[in-house]
Amino acid sequence: MKKISTCLLLLSVLSSGSICAQEKNLCKILCVSEKKECRKTADAKLQTDTHPFITESNSNSRNQSGQDMQARINSRQTQKNDSKNLRIEKYNACDSSYMQCVKLCAQENKKDAK
């Protein structure tokens, strides 16, 4: 809901033909706000999507072979790498959206300058 209201506010600012000099920065501020919200949403989604490492009880860990422990370590490392790559992917999507927003602001500022 917050994203929709921010988008509507941004659209109303962009569609208004007479934005004074002080309000020209409002567009970029809204873009920055949208980017922060996007990253917060991405972080929250990543936290709910990634499951905490499953740990076995200490008594069972003593009985595990070295090969089993190595497999668990490799699995954890793979999960960390996957999570990191997913975070980068989601952040890149946020950055892309931010750049589109800034371009729209620049276009509107050019229109208003004429």
Buried (B, 14 or more C-beta within 10 A) or exposed (E): EEEEEBEEBBEEBBEEEEBEEEEBEBBBEBBEBBBEBBBEBBEEEBEEEBEEEEEEEEEEEEEEEEEEEEEBEEEEEEEEEEBEEBBEEBBEEBEEBBEEBBEBBEEBBEEBEE
